[in-house]
Amino acid sequence: MKRFGIMTGGGDAPGLNAVIRAVVKSAAHCNCEVVGLEDSFDGLIESDRSRILTPKDVTGILRIGGTILGTTNRGNPFAYPVTTTGGKMDYSDRVVQMFHQMKLDALIVIGGDGTLGIAYEFYKRGIPIVGVPKTIDNDIVETTNTFGFDTAVSFATDAIDRLHTTAEAHHRVMVVEVMGRYAGWIALYAGVAGGADVILIPEIPFDMERVAACITDREKYGARFSIVVVAEGAKPIGGKVSLIKEAEGSFVERLGGVALSVAADIEKRTGKETRSVVLGHLQRGGAPTSFDRTLATRFGARAVELVLERNFGTMVAFHPPDIVAVPLEKVVNRTRNVPLDFDVIRTARAMGISLGD
């Protein structure tokens, strides 16, 4: 194992550059060469979409958000053809062809559930793969944490702190929408850390009457403002998730808009002035926290070890306090949701936080 590629796929997350840096520096210490592939598997479509990465190339990127290699979440490369300098080809066939043509010994693929699922398919086609889990949503199974999650929660908590002051000053209800897709990890952690009064997550369909009752009860004992944190994938009992755009072609559906409808319903039911805020992609940007920098660095170094051990078809995972290898087949096509008996949910209830049920 002397020459291997590295790529970042799916949505960006703080800590991607930290993984790249760790892989390049660890590989250099083992006299291995790392080829950076641009924009996920697109970097294996043409040879001019890749470059050698040396320790000098990754100097200073530990603290920087985003990814120096670029990323894409356009869709599944097994689903459509692509036009190349060699003519029109099946995308996946072209990736396999270029992997061998570039004389790569292995691929380190950094991504979320979608990207890791694609990586697993290429592994079954003979490409040696090691996966690194990445998502701010923290919804990848077999790992306690993914890097990017702590940064997203920290930003959301800071935003909630700021909204507390304006909500209290104007005696308003503030509804904060956070990311997470179909898992409520960000909403739950940021809501508890930020002192929210109501937290709505996808795992627990909510009843607007109960949400309004919580706010009305607070008003009765003198709390004239309230903070509601809602995950973008939360939905009312018997209802559907709120969408900005339906799934189309190779693009997945875009969630969003639930905060606006929840705010309107709260104002109608309680008579209290209510405003909504969508944090959106602000949660993805900026420098990673120290926890995410450390976790990402550990993931990158362990990924290189797995390559050198020829332990392919695996993903690095955080099983506190260790970084371990788990089979990719145990990860793909699964989502890590918040368990209903999770201790943070019990803590929220003990603190009098309404979960809308």
N, C-alpha and C positions, 0 to 999 in steps of 0.2 A: 504494500500500500504506500505508494510514493507520490501519487498525484490524484487529488480528488476535488470535486466541485462542491460549491456551496451556493444555496439560493434562499430567497425569502419569498413566501407566497401568501395570498389572502390579504386581509386588512392589516394595516400597519399597527404596531404596538411599541410603546417605549421599551427599549431593551434589545431590539433587533441588532443594532450596531454593536452592542456589548457582546452578543453571541458571536457575531462575525469576527470581532477583535480577538475573542478568546480562541476561536478555531484557528485563526491565522497564526497567532503567537504560539499556541500549543503545537501546531503542525511544524512551525519553523524549528522548534526545539528538537523535533524528531526528524529533521532533514526531509520533510515532506513539502510538496508544492500544493498550494490552494488556488483553484480557479474560481473566481467570482462570476456567477451567471446572472445576467440582468433580467429583471422582471419575471421572476419565478421560472417556470419551464420554458418560457419564451426564449430564455438565454441559450437553450439547446436547439433552437431552430436554425440560427445562422452563427457561424464561427466568430463573426465580428461583434457579437453581443456578449462577449465574455472578456475577462482580463485576469492576469496573474495578480494575486494579492500578496504583498509582503508585509512584514511588521511595520515598515515605514508608512504603508498605505493606510493602516488602521490606527496610527498614532493620533490620539486626541478625540476619537469617536465614541469613547465609553459613555460620555455624558450627553451625547447628542441623540435626539429622538429620530424617528423615521428609520430609513435604511439606505445605505450608500449603494445598494444593488438595485433598488427599485422593487416594486411588487405589483401584483395584479390579482384580482379576484373575478376575472372575466368568466370563468366556468371550467368545465371538465374537458381536458384535452383529448379524451377518448370519444368525444361527441361530435367532432367536426374536422374537416380537412383544413390544410393550410397551404398557401402558395409560398414556395421557397425558390432559391436560385436553382435548385435541381428539379423544379416543376411542382405541380400540385400533388400533395401527398397527404396521407393520413397523419394527423398531428402526432399521435403517439408513436407511429412508426418512425417519424422523423426524429423524435427525441431519442429513441433507442439507437438509431443510426448515428446521430451526432455524438452521443455518449461514447460510442466505440471509436468514432473517427477522431475525437479529441483526445483519445487515449487516457480516459479517466478510469481510475480504479474503483471509485465509489462516489456517492452523492450524500451530502448532508443537507437535508431539507428542513427548513424552519417554517412552520406554519400551523394553522389551526386545523379543525377537524376536516374541512374540505381538502386542504392541501395535503394533509397526512393521508387521507383516503386515496388521493391520486398517487401519492408516493408509494403506497402499498400496492397499487395496481402495477406500477412500474417494477416494483420489487418482484412481483410474481412473473414479470416478463424478463427477469434475469438481471436487472440493474441492482447492484449492492447499495442498499439504502439504510441510512440512520436518520431518524426523525428527531426534531426538537420542537416541543409543544409551545405554541405562542398564541395568546389571545387575551385581550383585556377582559373578556367575558368569563374567564375561568371555568369554562364548560367542557374541558377535555377530560375524559375519564382516565383513571390509573395514575393521576398526578394530583397531589394536594393543592399545588399552586402552579399557575402559568405566569411567566413574567409579563408585565404590562398591567396585570390586575391591580397590584398594590398602587401603582401610579395613578390609575383611573379612579380608584377609591379615594386616594388622597386628594385629587383634584375635586372630585364630587363633594367630598366632605368640606373642603375649603369654600366651595360655592354655596353649600347649605349654610355654613357659618355666616357668610355675607348676607344671605337672604333672610336670616333670622333678624338682623338689625332693621332692615327696611320693612319686614312684615310686622315687627313689633311696633315700629314707629307709626305705621299707618293702620294698625289693627286689621291687617289683611290675612287672607289665606294664600300661601305661595305653594304652587304645585311644581315640582322639579322632575323632569323626565330625564332618565339616565339610560345608557346603553346596556347591552347584555343579551340581546336577541331573546331566545326562549328560556334563558336562565336568569334567576334573580339575585345572583351573587353581588353584583355592584350595588344594586338598590338596597339590599339587606345590610351589607357592611357599611355603606356610606350613610344610610338612614340611621342606623344605631349609633355610629360614630358622630353624626351631625345632630343628634337629638331630635330626629323627626317625630312627629306625632302620629303619622299614618305612613305605612310602607306597603306598597302594592307590588306583588311579584307574580310572574307567570305561573308558578307552582300552586298558587292559592287564588282561584277566581274570586273576584271581590263583589260585594253587595253595596251599591251606592247609598242605600239607606243606612247601613252600618257606618260607612265612612262619614256621612253627614251627621249621624248621631254622635260620633266621637268629637267632631268639631263643635257641635252644639253643647255637649257636656262640658267641654273646656271653657266655653263662653260662660256657662252658668257659675263656674267656680272662679271666674275672674281672669282666665287666660284669653285675651282678646285677639290673639293671632294663632295661626297653626301652620305647620310645615308638613306637606305631603310629598313623599318621594315615590315615584312610580317608574317601574321598569318599562322599557319600550314594548316588551312582549306581554305585559299584563293585560288581562281581559276580564270583563264582568261575567258573572255567573250566567251561563247560557249564551254568552256573546262571542264575538270574534276579536282577534287582534286587530289593532288599527294599522293600516298600511298607507304608506306614501305612494308606493308603486307596486303593482302586481309582478310576480315572476314573469320574465319574458326571455325566450330563447335560452342563452347560457347564463343569464343573470338571475340571481335569486331575488325573492321579494324583499322590498325595503320597508322595514318597520318604522313607525313613528306617528305622532299625532295624538297619542292617548292622553297626554297631559292637558291638551286643549279641551278635549271632551270632558275629562274629569273635572277640570276647573269650572267649566260652564255648568255642569251638573251640581257641583257643590254650591255655586252662587245661587242657583235656582232653588235648591232645597233649603239652604240656610239663610239666604238673604245677605250673606257677608260678601264684601268685595273680594274677588279672587283673581289672582294672576297666575300665569303659567310661564315656565322657563324651560327651554330644551338645551341641555348641555352639549349634546351631539358630539361632533368630532373633536371638540376641545379636550375630551377625555382621552383621545388617542395621541395628542401632540405633546410636545415639551420633553424636558429631560426626565429620564427614569429616576425613581426613588433609589435610595441606597439598597433597599431590599431587592428591588428588581435588577439593579446592576449586578449585585452579588449572585442572585439566582441565575441570571442569564450567563454570567461568566462561568459558573459551575456547570451549567448545561453544555456550553460550548466546549469546555475542556474535556468533559466526560464523553461527548460525542466523538472527539478525536480518539480517545482511548478505545471506544467501541469499534471504530474503523480499523485501528491497528490490531485489534483483537479479532477482526473479521466477524464481529457479532452483528450481522446484518438483519434487516427486517425487524428492527427494534426501534424504540423511542426512549430517549432519556426522560426520567420522571423524578419528581421530588416526593420521596417518602421520608418525611422528617425523621432523623436529621440527615438522611443519606440521599445521594443522587444515584438512581438505579436504572437498569435497562428493563423495559417491558416489551413484549411482542406487539408489533403494530396491529396484528389481527385482533387483539383484545381491545384496541382503541377505536378503530374505524367504525362508522355507522352507529355510534353511540353518543349520547349527550349526558354530561354530568350536571344534573339539576340539583337544586337545594332540597335535601331530604326534609320531609315535613316534621320529623322528630329531631332536626338539627338543633344543637344547643344554642346557636345564635337566634333561632326562631323562638326557642323557649325563653331566652333572655329578653327578647323584644316584648313578648307577651307579659313577662314578669315586670317590665318597666312601664306597662300600661300602653304600649304602642299598639294601635289598631292595625291589623293585617287585612282588614276589609271583610273578614268572615265572621 
